[in-house]
């Protein structure tokens, strides 16, 4: 009789195993934020062929599915992979091989860093990025004399943190044939007492940038792979790379197809005739890893370098209102060109005048409600009367919360107390279309999505300043913030059906964290660490 019971038990076990559906990976005993339409929380998920097979309770998933790879995460939080809706992925990677000036507190410190770098890098050019004069005791642009003395025979370009200004030495000025009194649309070559200071603003930076030798194949590969590793470590599984040339986008494609680059990339091509000629005739290009379907246009400059175009003069410079980087006719021409295609128009606009101008042009071309999902990148300072245009024309404001907490120390000085109230107004922007993609703009800001979460939900910076939050009325909720970093970011790229939430049929892009962002105390948000990052069910990072 005992033997008979044993046989029945064995048959039952074999039948149970055979009846289970095959998966490649099961992750269970977690807190799974699906970020689906109901924002449901599950415990486990099953993955097959790189996609989510099922999401549910641990009991149901283990009873219904079998996989050779199982992971008990013991109560850890699981989220969809973060999507950075506005970054400079490739340029960030290139920057890792140059002088890092982020966080420098003085011109003296910058000179010291350049001197140290030049000793160990016998390159043709010295390139650096990351300085911000607003962080210095003397909040003024420097001049080039010390760079001239330090490196009299080697060209130097040091770009401001926002990329909209740079200081160069005399050798670089000579190579670019820049002379005192030179003028150009949408840019400034600074002169003091009849002499060049080395400060170039907005389009003037390109006068030097265009003569810097192009990166070779090995440099490009190293930049992309270095950037990828840092992104995986902070939980990013998709990045929107804003402002690439066709050859750079195609280098990404080749490296993805080789299997080396696993990061998913949404590309905004630069506003350049080469790119239009290359892509407009054939339309968007799409693979599982790469999506090329938009163009990045620059409306104006940055607030920190006073290049943002304002309706009224700067509060700290009454004779200056900034400028557009091109004439309105150019923006209108591009909008008309793209209107009959499937490409998005994504326009950088910081100042209230730039936002108004671009919104008006979008409105003229889009003619009301639509699903073109044309974007305004940053939407940083918006006039009170202009918010409704985002809703009227379904224009997507793509914002970066850490801009608010970086700029809050000096934004009111630039804008005045009345105008600053309509700057970094993320809640007001969210109300227009009821969804809002979030990003970082790295390397302009730190790459960390956790700083994005902190700035968005609590309106404080990494120092937990200010107490109570900066203009807290425009904070997003934790749920809204997570959606902005996942499903809404995917939607801004027309990718919400394949990523951005953990639902059957979507890519198995997810991350495991050491603590739950939806419950952790605000002061502990930045203690969050990524335990593991998965893309298409493949673990690409492990702490």
C-alpha positions as CSV (number, residue, x, y, z in Angstrom):
1,X,0.0,0.0,0.0
2,X,2.9,2.4,0.8
3,X,4.4,1.6,-2.5
4,X,1.1,2.5,-4.2
5,X,0.9,5.8,-2.4
6,X,4.5,6.5,-3.5
7,X,3.7,5.8,-7.1
8,X,0.7,8.1,-7.0
9,X,2.8,10.9,-5.4
10,X,5.5,10.5,-8.1
11,X,2.9,10.6,-10.9
12,X,1.3,13.7,-9.3
13,X,4.7,15.4,-9.1
14,X,5.5,14.6,-12.7
15,X,2.1,15.7,-13.9
16,X,2.4,19.0,-11.9
17,X,5.9,19.7,-13.4
18,X,4.7,18.9,-16.9
19,X,1.6,21.1,-16.5
20,X,3.6,24.2,-15.6
21,X,4.4,26.6,-18.3
22,X,8.1,27.0,-19.2
23,X,9.8,30.3,-18.4
24,X,13.4,31.4,-18.5
25,X,13.5,33.3,-15.3
26,X,11.3,33.7,-12.2
27,X,11.8,36.4,-9.6
28,X,9.6,36.0,-6.5
29,X,9.0,37.1,-2.9
30,X,9.4,40.8,-3.9
31,X,7.4,44.0,-3.9
32,X,6.8,44.4,-7.6
33,X,5.6,47.8,-8.7
34,X,4.0,47.0,-12.0
35,X,3.2,50.7,-12.9
36,X,0.3,49.4,-14.9
37,X,-2.9,51.4,-15.4
38,X,-4.1,50.6,-11.9
39,X,-0.6,51.0,-10.4
40,X,-1.0,47.5,-9.0
41,X,1.7,45.9,-6.7
42,X,2.5,42.2,-7.2
43,X,5.0,39.8,-5.6
44,X,6.6,37.9,-8.5
45,X,7.1,37.8,-12.3
46,X,8.0,35.3,-14.9
47,X,10.1,36.0,-18.0
48,X,10.5,34.2,-21.3
49,X,12.3,35.2,-24.5
50,X,13.2,38.6,-23.1
51,X,9.6,39.6,-22.2
52,X,7.3,39.5,-19.2
53,X,5.3,36.3,-19.3
54,X,3.3,36.9,-16.2
55,X,3.1,39.0,-13.0
56,X,1.3,37.9,-9.9
57,X,1.6,36.5,-6.4
58,X,4.5,34.4,-5.5
59,X,2.2,31.4,-5.0
60,X,0.5,31.7,-8.4
61,X,3.8,32.3,-10.3
62,X,5.6,29.4,-8.7
63,X,2.5,27.1,-9.1
64,X,2.0,28.0,-12.8
65,X,5.5,28.5,-14.1
66,X,8.8,26.6,-14.1
67,X,12.2,28.1,-14.9
68,X,15.9,27.1,-14.8
69,X,16.7,30.4,-13.2
70,X,14.8,31.4,-10.0
71,X,15.6,34.3,-7.7
72,X,14.1,34.8,-4.2
73,X,14.6,38.5,-3.6
74,X,13.4,38.3,0.0
75,X,11.1,41.3,0.1
76,X,13.1,43.7,-2.0
77,X,11.5,46.3,-4.2
78,X,11.2,45.7,-8.0
79,X,10.5,48.5,-10.4
80,X,10.4,48.8,-14.2
81,X,13.8,49.9,-15.5
82,X,14.1,53.7,-15.3
83,X,13.9,55.6,-18.5
84,X,15.8,59.0,-18.7
85,X,13.6,61.1,-21.0
86,X,16.4,63.6,-21.6
87,X,20.1,62.9,-21.5
88,X,23.3,63.2,-23.5
89,X,24.4,59.5,-23.2
90,X,27.1,59.5,-25.8
91,X,28.5,62.9,-24.9
92,X,28.5,61.9,-21.2
93,X,30.6,58.9,-22.2
94,X,33.1,61.1,-24.1
95,X,33.2,63.4,-21.1
96,X,34.5,60.6,-18.9
97,X,37.8,60.8,-20.9
98,X,38.1,64.6,-20.4
99,X,38.7,67.0,-17.5
100,X,35.8,66.7,-15.0
101,X,35.0,70.2,-13.7
102,X,31.7,69.3,-12.0
103,X,31.4,70.8,-8.5
104,X,34.5,73.1,-8.8
105,X,34.2,76.1,-6.4
106,X,36.6,78.5,-8.1
107,X,38.5,79.4,-11.2
108,X,41.7,78.6,-9.2
109,X,40.5,75.0,-8.7
110,X,39.7,74.7,-12.4
111,X,43.2,75.9,-13.4
112,X,44.7,73.3,-11.0
113,X,42.6,70.5,-12.5
114,X,43.5,71.4,-16.0
115,X,47.2,71.6,-15.1
116,X,47.1,68.1,-13.6
117,X,45.1,66.6,-16.5
118,X,47.5,68.1,-19.1
119,X,50.5,66.5,-17.5
120,X,49.0,63.0,-17.9
121,X,47.2,63.4,-21.2
122,X,49.4,64.3,-24.2
123,X,46.3,64.9,-26.4
124,X,46.1,67.4,-29.2
125,X,43.3,69.4,-27.3
126,X,42.5,69.8,-23.6
127,X,38.8,69.5,-23.2
128,X,36.8,69.8,-20.0
129,X,33.2,70.3,-18.9
130,X,31.2,71.0,-15.7
131,X,32.1,74.4,-14.3
132,X,29.4,76.8,-13.0
133,X,30.3,80.3,-12.0
134,X,27.1,80.5,-9.9
135,X,28.8,78.1,-7.5
136,X,31.8,80.3,-7.0
137,X,32.3,83.1,-4.4
138,X,32.8,85.5,-7.2
139,X,29.8,84.7,-9.5
140,X,31.3,86.1,-12.7
141,X,32.6,84.5,-15.9
142,X,36.4,84.1,-15.8
143,X,38.8,85.3,-18.5
144,X,41.4,83.3,-20.4
145,X,44.8,84.8,-19.3
146,X,45.7,82.0,-16.9
147,X,44.8,79.4,-19.5
148,X,47.0,81.2,-22.0
149,X,49.9,81.1,-19.5
150,X,49.4,77.5,-18.5
151,X,49.0,76.1,-22.1
152,X,50.3,78.7,-24.6
153,X,50.7,76.2,-27.4
154,X,47.8,73.8,-26.9
155,X,44.1,74.6,-27.6
156,X,41.8,74.4,-24.6
157,X,38.0,74.4,-24.3
158,X,36.2,74.2,-21.0
159,X,32.5,74.0,-21.4
160,X,30.0,75.3,-18.7
161,X,27.9,72.7,-17.0
162,X,24.9,73.4,-19.2
163,X,26.8,73.2,-22.5
164,X,25.7,76.7,-23.4
165,X,28.9,78.6,-22.7
166,X,32.6,77.8,-22.7
167,X,35.9,79.4,-22.0
168,X,38.8,78.8,-24.5
169,X,42.4,80.0,-24.6
170,X,44.0,82.2,-27.2
171,X,45.3,79.2,-29.2
172,X,41.8,77.9,-29.6
173,X,40.6,81.3,-30.6
174,X,43.3,81.6,-33.2
175,X,42.6,78.1,-34.6
176,X,38.9,79.0,-34.9
177,X,39.8,82.4,-36.4
178,X,37.7,84.2,-33.8
179,X,38.4,88.0,-33.6
180,X,37.2,90.8,-31.4
181,X,34.0,92.4,-32.6
182,X,32.7,89.2,-34.3
183,X,29.0,88.8,-34.2
184,X,26.6,86.0,-35.0
185,X,23.0,85.0,-34.6
186,X,22.1,83.3,-31.3
187,X,25.6,83.6,-29.8
188,X,28.0,86.0,-28.1
189,X,31.8,86.3,-28.4
190,X,32.6,88.2,-25.2
191,X,34.9,91.2,-25.3
192,X,36.1,93.4,-22.4
193,X,38.0,96.6,-23.0
194,X,38.4,95.7,-26.6
195,X,39.9,92.3,-25.9
196,X,38.6,88.7,-26.2
197,X,38.0,87.2,-22.8
198,X,37.7,83.6,-24.1
199,X,34.1,83.4,-23.1
200,X,31.8,82.0,-25.8
201,X,28.1,81.8,-25.4
202,X,25.6,79.4,-27.2
203,X,26.2,79.4,-31.0
204,X,29.6,81.0,-30.5
205,X,30.8,77.8,-28.7
206,X,30.3,75.9,-32.0
207,X,32.9,78.1,-33.7
208,X,35.5,76.2,-31.7
209,X,33.6,73.0,-31.3
210,X,33.5,72.4,-35.0
211,X,37.3,72.4,-35.4
212,X,37.9,69.8,-32.6
213,X,39.1,66.6,-34.3
214,X,36.3,64.0,-34.5
215,X,36.4,60.9,-32.3
216,X,37.6,57.7,-33.9
217,X,35.8,54.4,-33.7
218,X,37.6,53.2,-30.6
219,X,36.9,56.4,-28.8
220,X,33.2,56.2,-29.7
221,X,33.0,52.6,-28.5
222,X,34.7,53.3,-25.2
223,X,32.5,56.3,-24.6
224,X,29.3,54.3,-25.2
225,X,30.3,51.3,-23.1
226,X,31.6,53.4,-20.2
227,X,28.3,55.4,-20.2
228,X,26.3,52.2,-20.3
229,X,28.0,50.7,-17.3
230,X,27.3,53.8,-15.2
231,X,23.7,53.9,-16.4
232,X,23.1,50.3,-15.4
233,X,24.5,50.9,-12.0
234,X,21.8,53.5,-11.3
235,X,19.0,51.5,-12.8
236,X,18.6,53.1,-16.2
237,X,17.6,50.7,-19.0
238,X,16.5,53.3,-21.6
239,X,18.0,56.7,-22.3
240,X,16.9,59.4,-24.6
241,X,20.0,60.7,-26.3
242,X,19.4,64.3,-27.3
243,X,21.2,65.8,-30.3
244,X,23.1,63.2,-32.2
245,X,24.5,63.2,-35.7
246,X,23.5,60.3,-38.1
247,X,26.9,58.7,-37.9
248,X,26.8,58.7,-34.1
249,X,23.3,57.1,-34.1
250,X,24.5,54.5,-36.6
251,X,27.6,53.7,-34.4
252,X,25.2,53.0,-31.5
253,X,23.2,50.7,-33.8
254,X,26.3,48.8,-34.9
255,X,27.5,48.4,-31.3
256,X,24.0,47.2,-30.2
257,X,23.9,44.6,-33.0
258,X,27.3,43.3,-32.0
259,X,25.9,42.6,-28.6
260,X,28.3,44.9,-26.7
261,X,25.8,47.7,-26.2
262,X,22.7,46.4,-24.4
263,X,21.3,49.8,-23.4
264,X,18.1,50.8,-25.2
265,X,18.5,54.2,-26.8
266,X,15.9,56.7,-28.1
267,X,17.6,59.1,-30.4
268,X,16.9,62.7,-31.1
269,X,18.8,63.7,-34.2
270,X,20.5,67.1,-34.3
271,X,18.9,69.9,-36.3
272,X,21.3,69.5,-39.2
273,X,20.8,69.2,-43.0
274,X,22.9,66.0,-43.0
275,X,20.5,64.3,-40.7
276,X,17.3,65.5,-42.5
277,X,18.7,64.3,-45.8
278,X,19.7,60.9,-44.2
279,X,16.4,60.1,-42.4
280,X,13.4,62.1,-43.7
281,X,13.2,60.1,-47.0
282,X,13.1,56.7,-45.3
283,X,11.3,57.6,-42.1
284,X,12.0,56.5,-38.5
285,X,14.3,53.6,-37.8
286,X,13.4,51.1,-35.1
287,X,14.9,48.0,-33.6
288,X,14.3,46.5,-30.1
289,X,17.3,48.5,-28.8
290,X,17.2,51.6,-30.9
291,X,14.5,54.1,-31.9
292,X,15.4,57.0,-34.2
293,X,12.2,59.1,-34.6
294,X,12.8,62.7,-33.5
295,X,14.8,65.8,-34.1
296,X,16.3,68.0,-31.4
297,X,16.0,71.7,-32.1
298,X,17.5,74.5,-29.9
299,X,15.2,77.4,-29.2
300,X,17.3,79.4,-26.8
301,X,20.2,79.1,-24.4
302,X,20.4,78.4,-20.6
303,X,19.4,80.5,-17.7
304,X,22.7,80.1,-15.8
305,X,24.6,81.8,-18.7
306,X,21.8,84.3,-19.3
307,X,21.2,82.8,-22.8
308,X,17.6,81.9,-22.0
309,X,15.2,84.1,-24.0
310,X,12.9,86.1,-21.6
311,X,9.9,88.2,-22.3
312,X,11.3,90.9,-19.9
313,X,14.9,91.7,-19.0
314,X,16.8,89.6,-16.5
315,X,16.3,90.8,-12.9
316,X,20.0,90.9,-12.4
317,X,20.8,92.5,-15.8
318,X,18.2,95.1,-16.8
319,X,19.6,95.7,-20.3
320,X,19.5,92.0,-21.4
321,X,16.7,89.5,-22.2
322,X,18.7,86.7,-23.8
323,X,18.1,85.5,-27.3
324,X,16.7,82.8,-29.6
325,X,19.4,80.7,-31.2
326,X,17.7,80.9,-34.6
327,X,15.2,83.2,-36.2
328,X,11.5,82.2,-35.7
329,X,11.4,81.4,-39.4
330,X,13.8,78.6,-38.9
331,X,11.6,76.9,-36.2
332,X,8.5,77.4,-38.4
333,X,10.3,75.8,-41.4
334,X,11.3,72.7,-39.4
335,X,7.9,72.4,-37.9
336,X,6.3,72.4,-41.3
337,X,8.9,70.0,-42.6
338,X,8.2,67.5,-39.8
339,X,4.4,67.9,-39.6
340,X,3.7,65.4,-42.4
341,X,6.2,62.8,-41.1
342,X,6.2,60.4,-38.2
343,X,9.2,62.2,-36.6
344,X,8.7,64.2,-33.4
345,X,9.9,67.8,-33.1
346,X,11.6,68.2,-29.7
347,X,12.6,71.8,-29.0
348,X,14.9,73.0,-26.2
349,X,13.1,76.0,-24.6
350,X,14.2,77.5,-21.3
351,X,12.9,81.1,-21.1
352,X,9.3,82.3,-21.1
353,X,9.8,84.0,-24.5
354,X,11.3,80.9,-26.1
355,X,8.5,78.7,-24.7
356,X,5.9,81.1,-26.0
357,X,7.4,81.3,-29.4
358,X,7.8,77.6,-29.8
359,X,4.3,76.8,-28.5
360,X,2.8,79.3,-30.9
361,X,4.7,77.8,-33.9
362,X,3.7,74.3,-32.7
363,X,0.1,75.5,-32.5
364,X,0.1,77.0,-36.0
365,X,1.3,73.7,-37.5
366,X,-0.4,71.1,-35.3
367,X,-3.8,73.0,-35.5
368,X,-5.3,71.7,-32.2
369,X,-5.6,68.3,-30.6
370,X,-3.3,65.6,-32.0
371,X,-1.2,62.6,-31.1
372,X,2.1,63.8,-32.6
373,X,3.6,64.1,-29.1
374,X,5.9,67.0,-30.1
375,X,7.9,67.9,-27.1
376,X,9.4,71.0,-25.4
377,X,12.5,70.0,-23.7
378,X,12.9,71.6,-20.3
379,X,9.9,74.0,-20.4
380,X,11.7,75.7,-17.6
381,X,10.2,79.2,-17.4
382,X,6.6,79.5,-18.7
383,X,4.5,82.6,-18.6
384,X,1.3,82.1,-16.6
385,X,-0.8,82.7,-19.7
386,X,0.9,80.1,-21.8
387,X,0.5,76.9,-19.8
388,X,-2.8,76.1,-21.6
389,X,-1.1,75.9,-24.9
390,X,0.5,72.6,-23.9
391,X,-3.0,71.2,-23.4
392,X,-4.5,72.9,-26.5
393,X,-2.0,71.3,-28.8
394,X,-1.1,68.2,-26.8
395,X,2.5,69.4,-26.6
396,X,4.6,67.3,-24.2
397,X,6.7,69.2,-21.6
398,X,9.8,67.0,-20.9
399,X,11.3,68.2,-17.7
400,X,14.3,67.5,-15.4
401,X,13.5,67.9,-11.7
402,X,17.1,68.4,-10.6
403,X,17.3,71.6,-12.7
404,X,14.9,73.1,-10.1
405,X,17.0,72.1,-7.1
406,X,20.3,73.1,-8.8
407,X,19.0,76.5,-10.0
408,X,17.0,77.4,-6.9
409,X,20.0,79.1,-5.2
410,X,20.1,81.8,-7.8
411,X,17.0,81.5,-10.0
412,X,15.1,84.3,-8.3
413,X,18.0,86.6,-8.7
414,X,17.8,86.0,-12.5
415,X,14.1,86.0,-12.8
416,X,12.7,88.1,-9.9
417,X,10.1,87.0,-7.3
418,X,7.1,87.1,-9.6
419,X,8.5,85.3,-12.6
420,X,10.2,82.6,-10.7
421,X,6.8,81.3,-9.4
422,X,6.2,80.0,-12.9
423,X,9.6,78.4,-13.3
424,X,10.1,74.6,-12.7
425,X,6.3,74.4,-12.4
426,X,6.0,70.6,-12.8
427,X,2.6,70.2,-11.2
428,X,1.2,72.9,-13.3
429,X,2.7,71.3,-16.4
430,X,1.4,67.9,-15.4
431,X,-2.1,69.2,-15.2
432,X,-2.1,70.1,-18.9
433,X,-2.0,66.6,-20.4
434,X,-2.1,64.6,-17.2
435,X,1.2,62.9,-17.9
436,X,4.8,64.2,-17.7
437,X,8.1,62.5,-18.7
438,X,11.1,63.1,-16.4
439,X,14.8,63.0,-17.1
440,X,18.1,64.3,-15.7
441,X,19.9,66.0,-18.7
442,X,23.1,64.3,-17.6
443,X,25.9,65.3,-17.7
444,X,24.4,68.7,-17.2
445,X,23.0,67.3,-13.9
446,X,24.0,64.1,-12.0
447,X,23.1,60.8,-13.7
448,X,21.2,59.5,-10.6
449,X,17.5,58.8,-11.0
450,X,17.3,58.9,-7.2
451,X,18.2,62.6,-7.2
452,X,15.4,63.0,-9.8
453,X,13.0,61.3,-7.5
454,X,14.0,63.4,-4.5
455,X,13.8,66.7,-6.4
456,X,10.5,65.8,-8.0
457,X,8.6,64.5,-5.0
458,X,10.2,66.6,-2.2
459,X,11.8,69.5,-4.1
460,X,15.0,69.4,-2.2
461,X,18.6,68.7,-3.3
462,X,21.2,66.2,-2.2
463,X,21.9,68.4,0.9
464,X,18.2,68.1,1.8
465,X,17.9,71.8,1.2
466,X,15.6,73.8,1.6
467,X,13.6,72.6,4.6
468,X,10.0,72.2,3.3
469,X,11.0,72.2,-0.3
470,X,11.5,74.7,-3.1
471,X,8.2,76.0,-4.4
472,X,6.6,72.8,-2.9
473,X,3.3,73.5,-4.5
474,X,4.8,72.2,-7.8
475,X,6.1,68.9,-6.3
476,X,4.8,65.7,-7.8
477,X,3.6,62.8,-5.8
478,X,5.7,59.7,-5.4
479,X,3.4,57.8,-7.8
480,X,3.5,60.6,-10.4
481,X,7.3,60.8,-10.1
482,X,7.7,57.0,-10.6
483,X,5.4,57.2,-13.6
484,X,7.4,60.1,-15.0
485,X,10.6,58.0,-14.8
486,X,9.0,54.9,-16.4
487,X,5.7,54.7,-18.3
488,X,5.3,58.4,-19.1
489,X,8.9,58.6,-20.3
490,X,8.1,55.6,-22.5
491,X,5.0,57.3,-23.8
492,X,7.0,60.4,-24.7
493,X,8.9,58.1,-27.1
494,X,5.8,56.3,-28.4
495,X,7.1,53.2,-26.6
496,X,4.5,52.7,-23.9
497,X,3.3,49.4,-25.4
498,X,6.7,47.8,-25.1
499,X,8.3,49.2,-21.9
500,X,7.8,51.5,-18.9
501,X,5.7,49.0,-16.9
502,X,5.9,45.4,-15.8
503,X,3.1,43.8,-17.8
504,X,2.8,40.6,-19.9
505,X,4.2,41.1,-23.4
506,X,6.5,44.0,-22.5
507,X,10.3,43.9,-22.4
508,X,11.6,42.4,-19.2
509,X,13.5,45.5,-18.2
510,X,13.4,45.8,-14.5
511,X,15.5,46.7,-11.5
512,X,15.8,45.4,-7.9
513,X,16.5,48.0,-5.2
514,X,17.7,47.8,-1.6
515,X,14.7,49.9,-0.3
516,X,11.3,50.9,-1.4
517,X,11.1,54.4,-2.9
518,X,7.4,54.5,-2.4
519,X,7.7,54.2,1.3
520,X,11.2,55.2,2.4
521,X,11.7,58.4,4.4
522,X,12.6,61.4,2.2
523,X,15.9,61.9,4.0
524,X,16.9,58.3,3.0
525,X,16.0,58.4,-0.7
526,X,19.6,58.9,-1.7
527,X,20.6,55.8,0.3
528,X,18.8,53.8,-2.4
529,X,21.1,51.3,-4.2
530,X,20.5,49.2,-7.2
531,X,21.0,45.5,-6.4
532,X,20.5,44.3,-10.0
533,X,19.5,45.6,-13.4
534,X,17.9,43.4,-16.1
535,X,17.3,44.2,-19.7
536,X,15.2,41.8,-21.7
537,X,15.5,39.4,-18.8
538,X,19.3,39.4,-18.9
539,X,21.1,40.6,-15.8
540,X,23.4,43.4,-17.0
541,X,24.4,44.7,-13.5
542,X,24.8,43.3,-10.1
543,X,26.0,45.2,-7.1
